[in-house]
Amino acid sequence: MTADQQSRTDIEAAAFRRLVAHLGERTDVQNIDLMILAGFCRNCLGDWMKEAADARGIALTKDEAREAVYGMPYAEWKKRHHKEATAEQLAAFEEAHKKKG
């Protein structure tokens, strides 16, 4: 990439915002599905935001970070969109974690 550091940061931020918007539109995709296939989920994104804020001395709570990712308080998102994991999903999750280690 030939962009200066600020441009690179702006491009990365735009890509992150698009990812968050995409996940906001795909409420049918459950976090466990993301964890099985990609090894991260919406909660991970919120955790990474909080870690980045902490590293910069910026106050951001876990709940605030998750709300930024979910577009609403996490509890509200869960109430609207969360489905309990199936036995198949849980088995796939366990298998994915075995491969990781």
C-alpha positions as CSV (number, residue, x, y, z in Angstrom):
1,M,0.0,0.0,0.0
2,T,1.4,3.4,-0.9
3,A,-1.0,5.5,1.2
4,D,0.4,7.5,4.1
5,Q,-0.3,6.3,7.6
6,Q,-3.4,8.5,8.1
7,S,-4.9,7.4,4.8
8,R,-4.2,3.8,5.7
9,T,-5.9,4.3,9.1
10,D,-8.9,5.9,7.4
11,I,-9.2,3.0,4.9
12,E,-8.9,0.4,7.6
13,A,-11.6,2.3,9.7
14,A,-13.9,2.4,6.7
15,A,-13.5,-1.3,6.1
16,F,-14.2,-2.0,9.8
17,R,-17.3,0.2,9.7
18,R,-18.5,-1.7,6.6
19,L,-17.9,-5.1,8.3
20,V,-19.9,-3.9,11.3
21,A,-22.7,-2.7,9.0
22,H,-22.7,-5.9,7.1
23,L,-22.9,-7.9,10.4
24,G,-25.7,-5.6,11.4
25,E,-27.7,-6.5,8.3
26,R,-27.0,-10.3,8.7
27,T,-28.7,-10.8,12.0
28,D,-29.5,-14.3,10.7
29,V,-25.8,-15.2,11.1
30,Q,-25.3,-16.2,14.8
31,N,-22.2,-15.5,16.7
32,I,-21.5,-19.3,17.0
33,D,-21.6,-19.6,13.2
34,L,-19.0,-16.9,13.0
35,M,-16.9,-18.6,15.6
36,I,-17.1,-21.9,13.9
37,L,-16.1,-20.5,10.4
38,A,-13.9,-17.5,11.2
39,G,-12.8,-17.9,14.8
40,F,-14.2,-14.6,15.8
41,C,-17.7,-13.0,16.4
42,R,-19.4,-9.7,17.1
43,N,-18.3,-10.0,20.8
44,C,-14.7,-10.4,19.7
45,L,-14.9,-7.2,17.6
46,G,-16.3,-5.4,20.7
47,D,-13.5,-6.8,22.9
48,W,-10.9,-5.7,20.3
49,M,-12.3,-2.2,20.3
50,K,-12.1,-2.0,24.0
51,E,-8.5,-3.4,24.0
52,A,-7.6,-0.7,21.4
53,A,-9.2,2.0,23.5
54,D,-7.5,0.8,26.7
55,A,-4.1,0.8,24.9
56,R,-4.6,4.4,24.0
57,G,-5.9,5.4,27.5
58,I,-9.4,6.1,26.1
59,A,-12.3,5.2,28.4
60,L,-14.6,2.6,26.7
61,T,-16.6,0.1,28.6
62,K,-17.2,-3.5,27.3
63,D,-20.9,-2.6,27.0
64,E,-20.2,0.6,25.0
65,A,-17.9,-1.3,22.7
66,R,-20.4,-4.1,22.1
67,E,-23.1,-1.5,21.5
68,A,-20.9,0.1,18.8
69,V,-20.7,-3.3,17.1
70,Y,-24.3,-4.4,17.6
71,G,-25.8,-1.0,16.9
72,M,-27.8,-1.4,20.1
73,P,-27.3,-2.6,23.6
74,Y,-26.1,-6.2,23.6
75,A,-29.0,-7.4,25.7
76,E,-31.5,-5.9,23.2
77,W,-29.7,-7.5,20.3
78,K,-29.8,-10.9,22.0
79,K,-33.5,-10.5,22.8
80,R,-34.3,-9.7,19.1
81,H,-31.9,-11.9,17.2
82,H,-30.1,-14.5,19.4
83,K,-31.1,-18.2,18.9
84,E,-29.8,-21.0,21.2
85,A,-27.0,-23.0,19.6
86,T,-28.0,-26.4,18.2
87,A,-26.2,-29.6,19.1
88,E,-24.7,-29.5,15.7
89,Q,-23.4,-26.0,16.1
90,L,-21.9,-26.8,19.5
91,A,-20.2,-29.9,18.1
92,A,-18.8,-27.9,15.2
93,F,-17.6,-25.3,17.6
94,E,-15.8,-27.9,19.7
95,E,-14.2,-29.4,16.5
96,A,-13.1,-26.0,15.3
97,H,-11.4,-25.3,18.7
98,K,-9.6,-28.7,18.5
99,K,-8.1,-27.7,15.1
100,K,-7.0,-24.4,16.5
101,G,-4.9,-25.8,19.3
